[in-house]
Amino acid sequence: YLLCASGDFVKVYSVNTEETLRLMGGHADLVTGIQLNPHNHMQLYSSSLDGTIKLWDFMDGILIKTFTVGSKLLALYTLASAEDSVFVVIPKKGERDTFQLVSVKLTKGASQDLESKELSVVLDDVGPSMKHIAFGREGAYVVSVKGVNLQVYFFKRKLLNRFSLSTVKTKGDNRFSCVVCHPTEDCLATGHADGKIRLWRNFHHKKEYTYSALHWHHDIVMDLAFSVEGTRLLSGGVESVLVQWHNESSCQKDFLPRLGSPIEYISLSSDGALCCTLHTDNRITIINSNLRFSRSIQGLIKSRDVKTGLVVDPRTKALVLNGEPGHLQFYSLQSDQQLFSLDIVQRQYIHEAGLKQSDLVKVAFSAQGTWLATVEESEEVTDPELQLKLWFYHEEAQSFQLNTRINTPHDNHITDMCFRDMDELGDDSLILVTTGRDCVFKVWVMVEDTDPEAQQSVSWTCDFVGSYHNYQATNCCFSEDGSLLAVSFEETVTVWDSLTWDLKCTFCHPPGNIRKICFGRLTCSKYLIGTTDYGFLCCWNLLTCALEWSAHLNVVVLQPDPLSEHIAAVSWLSKESSLFVFKPNEPRPIYIQRNLCKEKILLAAFVPRDEPEMISSEKYLWLRKSQLFFLTDTQELMTLSTKPLEERLTPSSKQLAVEESLPVTPFSLLLGKHRRQQAQEDIDLGKPVVHNKQEQASPAVKELLHTPAHVLPSASFLCTIFINSLLISKENKSAEEVADKVEMESEKAEDDSDQEDVTAMEQEDTSHMELLGEMTCKLSKSQEKELRRIRKMDYSWISAF
């Protein structure tokens, strides 16, 4: 198992399959630390900014205890020598940006929720990161680094030694970045901002300490880790290379390069067989002990700036947005993992500040997901390099392949683009519209390639160029039937006929430029919605060409639901994001959620559900067909759920014996096949299938089979409950009555044919025949009578057991 903190949750992954096995939720804020219980490796401690420490049985996902400390917890450490205590980093009272390492005595008690207010300060003025503190061998001492200062506290001697690095003699940046202790020797390894690693010895004495330096990294050393036996040291940094040092020598080292992104954390398994690296792109890499890549678990990549917006892939219903530089990530919301990454720019990205490099800025899908349009541009402000690319999805390759590349499609930045899939006449030809700051919008169509040597049969070309009073074109969208195109030019919205490209009408709402526009859908298709940067939400009627209604609202996100008439608008006012859901034909919102989240919401997307959700509350009926997702300015992806947390997360105590999570064995496959065959035979014969109620719903049996053995009460306590559960109620149909019915059917069959085959008898009552043994020969009349007598006997006690 691989355990990791993820937001407010603790995730349990399978190392072999990379699947998320359990999601343990219970903290009310960010989880800041997780540590195995040194006295029970089936249990896990977790700390959070909500001020609590929780003890989990992570094998079954059960919360055992919650200890309330009452202060924000920034890091967590456990020691085998401290039986009833853990160590946490908390903010120092009354001082800002000052932290201290304290020991928390975990209160003992029968209750699940306990208060642990007994704190004792171990070290003052420590760093807030978990990498700034390490405990020495057998918990004899604790080390803390901050700035250019290192301090070591010895528990038995109650001695504190402080060391400081000189900042004058050296040209590089001496600041500490991380510290780790040798597992068997009195040795410290510290990482520094200048890329150096220092190995400290003899630090029991203030003046006689020594250190040696290892240097390969050209920038900050982000994390260090000793191997289990202490013979190797692992280091990682911004170079995306895992370095393995041998015998404290700069000459003997191994490398695992090209890991994709800077290494933030390094962790080793308790047996030393595996190593894990956590990267800045939200990815975990699992590495074998021989420094060979094994597996990776890729989460949602946090890009510096999501310029593409949130787009939904119609084929996979995956969320599509900026990923690695120059790449497009397809992120599965169901499995919480990246499906794949598409290299759009197809150039090597150089991690160096100041370089003007091309990046992905716009993305659009056709309605069926067969065509993908992307725009990439350089970071030049005045004269950017632009490329428009059209990609076609090949079923055989199961990937998008480049079809057309158009250099400089506009003379200035492209501001928006959209596909039209089908016009009102039923023409299946696709149309792509792009808008730019060069004051025009362009219409791109597919044409057949006349070159016989061309690799593809179609390509894209410009068919029409439109403008309006030399204003900059900012947004575009098609109506639901594709007959109308709306293009915004600064303060004006223009509506065009998509067949003739004639200008039909204009809507103007000064002051303020148009931020977003969208058409209504289904019964509201006659409306056009727009928002302005002066804080107005407007609804125009396309039939009367007049303003239907307007509201004074600072809308930053306007997102229509593709499967209903509903439109979601997110406003930002007084450092508060609020959600308004409305239909264009009704000026009053059907749903309002004030203070939706603490951060500013930048983007939103409706993702269609596989099946409509059953929603009892009218308040959330608008979420029945689609689910709404938000992306905040801190790159956090959030969703609005109709169910509370307790219902969304299946209680772990109820899923301890979920058959899907159990390994499939040849025996289980054979047993399942046998049961299916037996049930089918019973149905074919018209025989009533009787199941023992105690076998299905006995609480005592469920407790015995579904509860971990180490938390069960004693056998003497459970004995009475178990025996009572085996008693059969008189109201239930007895096995004797069932046997009588079977006997009547058997005698009827005997009258029809005296030459009855034994195979038919076996099919008649398979369960009883199995108890008597498999019979492969015909029976005599006396044997048949004896068999019927045996059938009348009560075998229900066997079923119960």
C-alpha positions in Angstrom: 0.0 0.0 0.0 1.0 3.6 -0.7 -0.5 6.2 1.7 -0.6 9.9 0.8 -2.2 13.0 2.1 -4.4 14.7 -0.6 -6.4 17.8 0.4 -8.7 17.0 3.3 -8.3 13.2 2.7 -5.9 10.4 3.1 -5.7 8.2 0.0 -4.6 4.5 0.0 -3.2 3.3 -3.3 -2.3 -0.2 -4.4 1.4 -0.2 -5.4 0.8 -3.0 -7.9 -2.2 -1.7 -9.7 -2.0 2.1 -9.0 -5.7 2.1 -8.1 -7.2 4.1 -5.3 -8.3 1.5 -2.8 -9.7 3.8 -0.1 -10.4 7.4 0.5 -10.4 8.2 4.2 -12.2 11.4 4.9 -12.9 13.1 8.3 -10.7 16.1 8.5 -12.2 19.5 8.1 -9.1 21.1 6.6 -5.9 20.3 4.8 -4.1 17.1 5.9 -0.5 18.2 6.8 1.1 14.9 7.9 0.7 11.2 8.0 2.8 8.6 10.0 2.4 4.9 10.6 1.8 4.0 14.2 5.2 2.6 15.3 3.5 0.2 17.7 0.9 -1.1 15.1 1.8 -0.9 11.4 -1.8 -1.5 10.5 -2.7 1.9 11.9 -2.0 5.4 10.7 -1.8 8.8 12.4 -2.9 11.9 10.4 -2.7 15.6 11.4 -4.5 18.5 9.9 -4.9 22.3 9.9 -8.3 21.7 11.6 -6.3 21.0 14.9 -7.0 17.3 15.2 -4.9 14.1 15.1 -6.8 11.1 13.8 -5.9 7.4 14.3 -7.0 5.2 11.4 -7.1 1.5 10.7 -6.1 2.1 7.1 -6.4 -1.6 6.0 -10.2 -1.3 6.5 -10.5 2.5 6.4 -12.0 2.8 9.9 -11.5 5.9 12.1 -10.4 4.7 15.5 -9.7 7.9 17.5 -9.8 11.6 17.1 -7.6 13.7 19.3 -8.4 17.4 19.4 -5.2 19.5 20.0 -6.8 22.9 19.4 -4.1 24.5 17.3 -3.2 24.4 13.6 -0.9 21.3 13.0 1.7 21.9 10.3 3.7 18.6 10.5 3.5 15.3 12.3 6.2 12.8 13.7 6.0 9.6 15.6 8.6 7.7 17.6 8.8 4.1 18.7 10.3 5.2 22.1 7.3 7.5 22.8 4.4 5.1 23.5 1.6 7.6 24.2 2.9 10.8 22.5 3.4 12.2 19.0 5.3 15.3 17.9 3.7 18.2 15.9 4.7 21.6 14.6 2.3 24.4 15.7 2.3 28.2 15.4 3.7 30.0 18.4 1.1 31.9 20.2 1.2 35.7 19.8 3.9 35.6 17.1 3.5 35.6 13.4 5.4 33.2 11.1 7.1 31.6 14.2 6.7 27.9 14.9 7.6 25.4 17.6 7.9 21.6 17.8 5.8 20.3 20.7 5.1 16.8 22.1 1.4 16.0 22.4 0.3 13.4 25.0 -2.4 11.3 23.5 -5.3 11.0 26.0 -6.4 7.4 26.7 -10.1 6.7 26.9 -13.0 4.6 25.6 -14.5 7.5 23.7 -13.8 7.9 20.0 -13.3 11.7 20.4 -10.8 12.8 23.0 -9.1 16.1 23.9 -5.3 16.2 24.0 -4.4 19.6 25.4 -1.2 18.4 27.3 1.6 20.0 25.2 5.3 20.3 26.0 7.6 22.4 23.9 10.7 20.6 22.5 12.2 23.1 20.1 11.5 26.8 19.5 11.8 28.7 16.2 11.6 25.8 13.8 10.6 25.7 10.1 7.0 25.0 9.1 7.8 22.2 6.6 8.0 18.6 7.5 11.4 18.5 5.8 12.9 20.9 8.3 12.8 18.5 11.3 14.2 14.9 11.6 14.6 12.5 14.5 17.9 10.7 15.1 18.5 6.9 15.6 16.3 5.3 18.2 14.8 8.7 19.0 17.9 9.9 20.9 17.8 13.4 19.5 15.9 15.7 17.2 17.3 18.1 14.6 15.8 21.3 13.2 17.0 23.6 10.4 15.9 27.1 9.5 17.7 29.7 7.5 21.4 29.1 8.1 20.9 27.7 11.6 20.9 24.1 12.7 19.9 23.0 16.2 20.1 19.5 17.8 18.3 18.6 21.0 19.3 15.5 23.0 16.4 14.1 25.0 18.2 12.2 27.8 20.8 14.9 28.5 18.3 17.7 27.8 21.1 19.4 25.9 20.6 21.8 23.0 23.4 22.5 20.5 23.2 25.2 17.9 25.3 25.6 14.8 25.4 28.4 12.2 26.8 28.5 8.7 28.8 31.5 7.5 27.2 33.6 4.9 30.2 35.8 4.2 33.0 33.4 3.1 30.9 31.5 0.5 29.5 32.9 -2.7 26.5 30.5 -2.9 23.3 30.4 -0.9 24.0 28.5 2.3 20.4 28.3 3.5 19.1 24.9 4.7 16.3 23.4 2.7 15.9 19.9 4.3 17.5 17.6 6.9 17.5 13.8 7.4 19.1 11.5 10.0 21.1 8.3 9.5 19.1 5.3 10.6 22.0 3.6 12.5 24.8 6.2 13.0 25.1 9.6 14.5 25.2 11.4 11.1 23.0 14.1 9.6 22.5 15.0 6.0 21.3 18.5 5.1 20.3 20.0 1.8 21.0 23.6 0.8 19.7 26.2 -1.6 23.0 26.3 -3.6 22.6 22.6 -4.5 25.1 21.2 -1.9 24.6 18.3 0.5 26.4 18.4 3.9 27.1 15.4 6.0 27.5 16.3 9.7 29.3 14.2 12.4 30.4 14.7 16.0 27.7 17.2 16.5 27.5 16.2 20.2 30.1 18.9 20.8 29.6 22.5 19.9 33.1 23.2 18.6 34.4 19.8 17.5 31.7 19.0 14.9 32.7 18.2 11.3 31.0 18.1 8.0 31.8 17.1 4.4 30.1 18.3 1.3 28.6 16.5 -1.7 27.7 18.6 -4.8 25.9 17.7 -8.0 22.6 19.7 -8.0 22.9 23.1 -9.7 19.9 24.4 -7.7 18.1 23.9 -4.4 18.1 20.3 -2.9 14.4 19.8 -2.3 14.6 16.5 -0.3 16.9 13.8 1.1 16.4 10.2 2.2 18.7 7.5 3.7 18.2 3.9 2.7 16.9 1.5 5.4 20.4 0.2 6.1 22.0 3.7 5.7 24.5 2.8 3.0 22.9 5.0 0.4 21.6 8.6 0.3 18.9 9.7 -2.2 18.5 13.3 -3.2 16.2 15.2 -5.6 15.7 18.7 -6.8 14.5 20.9 -9.7 16.6 18.9 -12.3 14.0 16.1 -12.2 16.8 13.6 -11.5 16.9 11.2 -8.6 20.6 11.0 -7.4 21.9 8.0 -5.4 25.1 8.6 -3.4 27.3 5.7 -2.1 29.7 5.7 0.8 29.6 9.5 1.3 31.6 10.0 -1.8 31.0 12.4 -4.7 32.6 10.0 -7.1 30.2 7.1 -6.5 26.7 8.0 -7.5 23.9 6.8 -9.7 21.2 8.7 -11.6 17.6 8.2 -12.6 17.0 11.1 -15.0 14.0 12.5 -16.9 11.4 12.1 -14.2 9.3 14.8 -15.8 9.2 17.6 -13.1 11.1 18.7 -10.0 11.2 16.3 -7.1 9.5 17.6 -3.9 9.5 14.6 -1.5 11.3 11.3 -1.3 10.0 8.3 0.7 11.2 4.7 1.1 9.3 1.6 2.0 10.1 0.0 5.4 11.7 -3.0 3.7 13.8 -0.8 1.3 12.5 -2.5 -1.8 10.7 0.6 -3.2 11.2 4.3 -3.3 8.6 7.0 -4.0 9.1 10.5 -5.3 6.5 13.2 -5.3 6.7 15.8 -8.0 5.6 19.4 -8.5 3.2 18.3 -11.3 1.1 16.3 -8.7 2.6 12.9 -9.7 3.9 10.1 -7.6 6.7 7.9 -9.2 7.4 4.4 -7.7 11.0 3.3 -8.2 12.6 0.0 -7.5 15.6 -0.4 -5.2 17.9 -0.8 -8.2 17.0 2.7 -9.4 14.6 1.6 -12.2 11.3 3.2 -12.9 8.3 1.0 -11.9 5.0 2.9 -12.0 3.6 6.4 -11.7 0.3 7.8 -10.3 -0.6 11.0 -12.0 -3.2 13.4 -10.5 -4.5 16.7 -11.8 -1.5 18.7 -13.0 -1.5 22.2 -11.5 -0.5 24.4 -14.3 0.9 27.9 -13.7 -2.1 29.4 -15.6 -5.0 27.5 -17.1 -5.4 29.5 -20.3 -7.5 26.9 -22.1 -10.3 27.0 -19.6 -12.2 23.9 -18.4 -13.3 21.9 -21.5 -15.1 18.6 -21.5 -14.1 15.8 -24.0 -17.4 14.6 -25.4 -16.0 11.1 -26.0 -14.6 10.3 -22.6 -16.3 13.0 -20.5 -12.9 13.8 -19.2 -11.9 17.3 -18.1 -9.4 18.8 -20.5 -7.1 21.7 -19.6 -3.4 22.8 -19.6 -1.1 20.2 -18.2 2.7 20.0 -18.5 4.1 23.0 -20.5 2.9 22.6 -24.1 0.7 19.6 -23.3 -3.1 19.0 -22.9 -4.1 16.8 -20.0 -7.2 14.5 -20.2 -8.3 14.1 -16.5 -10.8 11.4 -15.5 -13.1 12.7 -12.8 -14.4 9.2 -12.0 -11.0 7.6 -11.3 -9.3 10.8 -10.1 -6.4 10.1 -12.4 -5.0 11.4 -15.7 -6.1 9.4 -18.7 -3.4 10.6 -21.0 -1.5 13.7 -22.0 -1.4 15.1 -25.6 1.7 17.0 -26.7 0.4 20.0 -28.6 3.4 22.3 -29.0 5.8 19.4 -29.7 8.9 21.4 -28.6 11.3 20.8 -25.8 10.3 23.0 -22.8 13.3 24.6 -21.1 12.9 25.3 -17.4 14.5 28.7 -17.2 13.1 32.1 -16.3 13.0 34.8 -18.9 12.8 32.6 -21.9 9.9 33.4 -24.3 8.4 29.9 -25.1 5.3 28.8 -26.8 2.4 27.5 -24.8 -1.2 26.3 -25.3 -3.8 29.0 -24.9 -7.1 27.8 -26.5 -8.9 24.5 -26.9 -12.2 23.5 -28.6 -13.9 20.1 -29.3 -16.5 19.3 -32.0 -19.8 17.9 -30.6 -18.9 14.3 -31.2 -15.3 14.7 -30.0 -13.8 13.7 -33.4 -12.1 17.0 -34.0 -10.0 19.1 -31.7 -8.8 22.7 -32.3 -5.9 24.1 -30.4 -4.1 27.5 -30.4 -0.6 28.0 -29.2 1.3 31.3 -29.0 4.6 32.6 -27.7 4.8 34.8 -24.6 5.6 37.9 -26.7 3.1 40.6 -25.9 3.5 42.8 -29.0 4.2 40.4 -31.8 3.3 36.8 -30.7 3.9 33.7 -32.8 0.5 32.0 -33.4 -0.4 28.6 -34.6 -3.8 27.1 -35.1 -3.8 23.2 -35.2 -6.7 20.9 -36.1 -6.5 17.3 -34.8 -8.5 14.3 -35.8 -9.3 11.4 -33.5 -8.2 8.1 -35.1 -10.0 5.1 -33.7 -7.3 2.6 -34.6 -4.5 4.7 -32.9 -6.9 5.7 -30.1 -5.4 9.1 -30.1 -5.6 12.5 -31.8 -3.4 13.0 -34.8 -2.5 16.4 -36.4 -4.4 17.1 -39.5 -3.8 20.8 -40.4 -1.3 23.4 -39.1 -2.1 27.1 -39.8 0.7 29.6 -39.1 -0.4 33.1 -38.1 -4.2 32.5 -38.4 -4.7 36.1 -37.0 -2.4 39.1 -36.8 -2.8 39.4 -33.1 -3.8 37.2 -30.1 -6.8 34.8 -30.6 -9.4 35.6 -28.0 -12.0 32.7 -28.5 -13.0 29.9 -30.8 -15.9 27.5 -31.2 -17.2 24.7 -33.5 -20.5 24.5 -35.3 -21.4 20.9 -35.9 -24.7 21.0 -37.8 -26.7 23.9 -39.3 -30.4 24.1 -39.5 -30.5 22.5 -43.0 -28.9 19.4 -41.7 -25.5 19.9 -43.4 -23.0 17.7 -41.5 -19.9 19.8 -42.5 -18.0 21.3 -39.6 -17.3 24.9 -39.2 -14.7 26.5 -36.8 -14.9 30.2 -35.9 -12.0 32.1 -34.3 -11.9 35.7 -32.9 -8.9 37.9 -32.5 -7.6 41.2 -31.3 -6.9 42.1 -35.0 -10.6 43.1 -35.1 -11.9 40.2 -37.2 -13.4 36.8 -36.8 -12.6 34.1 -39.2 -14.6 31.1 -40.4 -12.7 27.9 -41.2 -14.1 25.0 -43.2 -13.0 21.5 -44.3 -12.1 21.0 -47.9 -11.1 17.9 -49.8 -7.5 17.6 -50.6 -6.9 17.4 -54.4 -3.3 16.3 -54.1 -3.3 12.5 -54.8 -0.1 12.1 -52.7 -1.6 13.8 -49.7 -1.7 11.6 -46.5 -5.2 12.8 -45.5 -8.3 13.4 -47.6 -9.4 16.7 -46.0 -7.8 19.8 -44.6 -9.0 23.1 -43.2 -9.0 26.6 -44.9 -10.4 30.0 -44.2 -13.9 30.6 -45.8 -15.0 34.0 -44.5 -13.6 37.0 -42.6 -16.0 39.3 -40.6 -15.6 42.5 -38.7 -17.6 45.3 -37.0 -16.5 48.9 -37.0 -12.9 47.9 -36.5 -13.5 46.8 -32.9 -11.6 43.9 -31.3 -13.5 40.6 -31.4 -13.6 39.0 -28.0 -16.1 36.1 -27.8 -18.0 33.8 -30.1 -20.7 31.1 -29.8 -23.2 29.3 -32.0 -26.9 28.8 -31.2 -28.1 25.3 -30.4 -29.2 24.6 -33.9 -26.2 26.2 -35.4 -28.2 28.7 -37.5 -26.9 31.8 -35.7 -23.4 33.0 -34.7 -22.9 35.6 -31.9 -19.7 37.5 -31.9 -18.9 40.2 -29.3 -16.9 43.3 -30.3 -15.9 45.2 -27.2 -19.2 46.7 -26.0 -21.4 45.3 -28.8 -22.8 41.8 -29.5 -23.4 41.0 -33.2 -25.6 38.2 -34.5 -24.8 36.6 -37.9 -26.5 34.1 -40.2 -24.3 31.1 -40.4 -25.4 30.2 -43.9 -25.0 33.6 -45.7 -22.8 35.3 -43.0 -25.1 38.3 -43.1 -25.3 40.6 -40.0 -28.8 40.1 -38.6 -28.8 42.4 -35.5 -26.6 44.0 -32.8 -27.1 44.4 -29.1 -25.2 47.2 -27.3 -24.9 47.7 -23.6 -22.4 50.5 -22.7 -20.5 51.2 -20.6 -18.3 48.1 -20.3 -16.9 45.5 -22.6 -18.6 42.1 -23.0 -16.9 39.4 -20.9 -18.9 36.3 -21.8 -21.8 35.4 -24.1 -23.9 32.2 -24.5 -27.2 31.2 -26.1 -30.0 29.6 -24.2 -30.9 26.0 -24.9 -34.0 23.9 -25.5 -37.1 26.0 -24.5 -34.9 29.0 -23.9 -33.1 29.0 -27.3 -34.6 32.4 -28.3 -32.4 34.1 -25.6 -28.8 35.4 -25.7 -27.0 36.0 -22.4 -24.1 38.3 -21.9 -22.0 39.8 -19.0 -20.0 43.0 -18.9 -16.9 44.0 -17.0 -18.9 46.8 -15.4 -21.0 44.3 -13.5 -24.1 43.7 -15.6 -25.8 40.4 -16.6 -28.0 40.9 -19.6 -30.6 38.8 -21.4 -31.6 39.7 -24.9 -34.6 38.3 -26.8 -33.6 37.2 -30.4 -37.2 37.4 -31.7 -37.9 40.9 -30.5 -34.3 42.1 -30.7 -34.7 43.8 -27.4 -33.3 43.6 -23.9 -35.5 41.1 -21.9 -34.0 41.8 -18.5 -30.7 42.7 -16.8 -29.2 42.4 -13.3 -26.4 44.3 -11.6 -24.0 41.4 -10.9 -20.2 41.2 -11.3 -20.2 37.8 -13.1 -16.7 36.4 -13.7 -17.9 32.9 -14.9 -20.9 32.2 -17.2 -21.4 28.5 -18.0 -24.5 27.0 -19.7 -25.5 23.4 -19.0 -25.4 21.4 -22.4 -28.3 19.1 -21.3 -30.8 21.6 -19.9 -31.9 25.2 -19.9 -30.0 26.1 -16.8 -27.1 28.6 -16.8 -24.6 29.0 -13.9 -23.1 32.4 -13.1 -20.4 32.9 -10.6 -19.9 36.4 -9.2 -16.9 37.9 -7.3 -17.7 40.7 -4.8 -16.1 41.7 -1.5 -13.6 38.8 -1.7 -16.5 36.3 -1.9 -17.5 33.9 -4.7 -21.3 33.4 -5.1 -23.2 31.0 -7.4 -26.4 31.9 -9.2 -28.3 29.3 -11.3 -31.1 30.6 -13.5 -33.1 30.0 -16.7 -33.0 32.9 -19.3 -36.9 33.0 -19.4 -37.0 33.7 -15.6 -35.1 36.7 -14.3 -35.2 35.3 -10.7 -32.5 32.6 -9.9 -33.6 29.1 -9.0 -30.6 28.5 -6.8 -28.3 30.9 -4.9 -25.2 29.9 -2.9 -23.4 32.7 -1.2 -19.7 32.4 -0.2 -19.3 29.2 -2.3 -15.6 29.0 -1.4 -12.8 31.0 0.1 -10.9 31.5 -3.1 -11.8 33.3 -6.3 -13.4 31.0 -8.9 -11.9 31.5 -12.3 -13.4 28.7 -14.4 -16.3 26.3 -14.4 -17.7 23.4 -16.5 -20.8 21.2 -16.6 -19.9 17.5 -17.0 -22.7 15.3 -18.2 -23.5 12.4 -15.9 -23.5 8.8 -17.2 -27.1 8.4 -15.8 -29.4 11.1 -14.4 -29.1 11.2 -10.6 -32.1 10.7 -8.4 -32.5 14.0 -6.5 -35.3 14.4 -4.0 -34.7 18.1 -3.2 -36.1 20.6 -5.7 -33.3 22.9 -4.7 -30.8 20.7 -6.6 -32.9 19.5 -9.5 -30.7 21.5 -11.9 -27.8 19.1 -11.1 -29.8 16.0 -12.1 -28.2 15.6 -15.6 -24.9 17.3 -15.2 -22.4 18.0 -12.4 -20.8 21.4 -12.0 -17.0 21.7 -11.4 -15.0 24.8 -10.5 -11.3 25.8 -10.7 -10.1 28.4 -8.2 -7.2 30.8 -8.5 -5.2 28.5 -6.3 -5.6 25.7 -8.9 -8.0 23.7 -6.7 -10.7 21.7 -8.5 -14.0 21.6 -6.7 -17.5 20.3 -7.3 -21.0 21.1 -6.0 -22.5 17.9 -4.6 -26.2 17.2 -3.8 -25.2 14.8 -1.0 -23.4 15.4 2.3 -19.9 14.1 2.8 -21.2 11.1 4.8 -23.4 9.9 1.9 -20.8 10.5 -0.8 -18.2 8.5 1.0 -19.5 5.0 1.6 -18.9 4.3 5.3 -15.8 2.2 5.5 -17.3 -0.1 8.1 -20.0 -1.1 5.5 -17.5 -1.8 2.7 -15.1 -4.1 4.5 -16.1 -7.1 2.5 -16.9 -5.6 -0.8 -16.4 -8.5 -3.3 -15.0 -6.2 -6.0 -12.0 -5.3 -3.8 -11.2 -8.9 -3.0 -8.6 -10.8 -5.1 -10.2 -13.2 -7.6 -9.0 -16.7 -7.0 -9.6 -19.9 -9.1 -11.7 -21.2 -6.3 -14.0 -18.1 -6.2 -14.4 -18.2 -10.0 -15.3 -21.9 -9.8 -17.7 -21.3 -6.9 -19.4 -18.4 -8.7 -19.8 -20.4 -11.9 -21.3 -23.3 -9.9 -23.8 -21.1 -8.1 -24.9 -19.4 -11.4 -25.4 -22.9 -13.0 -27.4 -24.1 -10.0 -29.6 -21.1 -10.0 -30.3 -21.4 -13.7 -31.1 -25.1 -13.4 -33.6 -24.2 -10.6 -35.3 -21.6 -12.9 -35.4 -24.0 -15.9 -37.1 -26.7 -13.8 -39.6 -24.2 -12.3 -38.4 -25.2 -8.8 -38.9 -22.6 -6.0 -35.5 -21.3 -5.0 -35.5 -21.1 -1.2 -32.8 -19.1 0.7 -32.4 -19.2 4.5 -33.2 -15.8 5.9 -30.6 -16.3 8.6 -28.0 -16.9 5.9 -28.9 -13.5 4.3 -29.6 -11.1 7.1 -28.2 -12.5 10.3 -26.6 -9.5 12.2 -24.5 -11.9 14.3 -23.0 -13.6 11.2 -22.4 -10.2 9.6 -20.6 -9.0 12.6 -18.4 -12.1 12.7 -17.5 -12.1 9.0 -17.3 -8.4 8.3 -15.6 -7.0 11.3 -11.7 -7.1 11.7 -10.7 -9.8 14.2 -8.6 -7.4 16.3 -11.6 -5.2 17.2 -14.1 -8.0 17.9 -15.3 -8.7 21.5 -14.5 -12.0 23.1 -15.9 -15.3 21.8 -17.8 -15.9 25.0 -19.7 -12.6 24.6 -20.6 -13.4 21.0 -21.6 -17.0 21.6 -25.2 -16.4 22.8 -25.9 -13.9 20.0 -24.6 -16.4 17.4 -26.5 -19.4 18.7 -29.8 -17.3 18.8 -29.2 -16.3 15.2 -29.3 -19.9 14.1 -32.8 -20.5 15.5 -35.5 -20.6 12.7 -38.7 -18.6 13.2 -42.0 -20.6 13.1 -43.4 -18.1 10.6 -40.8 -19.1 8.0 -41.6 -21.9 5.7 -40.0 -25.0 7.0 -37.7 -27.2 5.0 -40.2 -30.0 5.4 -42.9 -28.1 3.5 -40.5 -27.4 0.7 -39.5 -31.1 0.7 -43.2 -32.2 0.4 -43.7 -29.9 -2.5 -40.6 -31.4 -4.2 -41.9 -34.9 -3.5 -45.3 -34.1 -5.1 -43.5 -32.9 -8.3 -41.4 -36.0 -8.2 -44.4 -38.4 -8.0 -46.1 -36.5 -10.9 -43.1 -36.9 -13.0 -43.0 -40.7 -12.1 -46.5 -41.2 -13.3 -45.7 -39.6 -16.6 -42.7 -41.9 -17.2 -41.6 -44.9 -15.3 -38.2 -44.8 -17.0 -37.1 -41.6 -15.3 -33.5 -40.7 -15.7 -31.3 -40.0 -12.6 -30.0 -36.8 -14.2 -33.5 -35.3 -14.0 -33.6 -36.2 -10.3 -30.3 -34.5 -9.7 -31.6 -31.3 -11.4 -34.8 -31.5 -9.4 -33.1 -30.8 -6.1 -29.4 -30.1 -6.5 -28.7 -28.8 -3.0 -30.0 -32.0 -1.3 -28.3 -34.3 -3.8 -25.0 -32.6 -3.2 -25.3 -33.5 0.5 -25.8 -37.2 -0.3 -23.0 -37.3 -2.9 -23.0 -37.3 -6.6 -25.1 -40.1 -8.1 -24.3 -41.4 -11.6 -26.5 -44.5 -11.8 -30.3 -45.2 -12.0 -32.1 -45.8 -8.7 -34.5 -48.7 -7.9 -38.0 -48.1 -6.5 -36.9 -48.9 -2.9 -33.9 -46.5 -3.2 -36.2 -43.7 -4.5 -38.5 -44.1 -1.5 -35.5 -44.0 0.9 -34.3 -40.9 -0.9 -37.7 -39.2 -0.5 -37.6 -40.0 3.3 -34.2 -38.4 3.6 -35.4 -35.3 1.8 -38.1 -34.7 4.4 -35.4 -34.4 7.1 -34.6 -30.9 8.3 -31.2 -29.7 6.9 -31.7 -26.1 7.7 -29.1 -26.2 10.5 -26.5 -27.1 7.9 -27.4 -24.1 5.8 -27.1 -21.8 8.8 -23.6 -23.0 9.6 
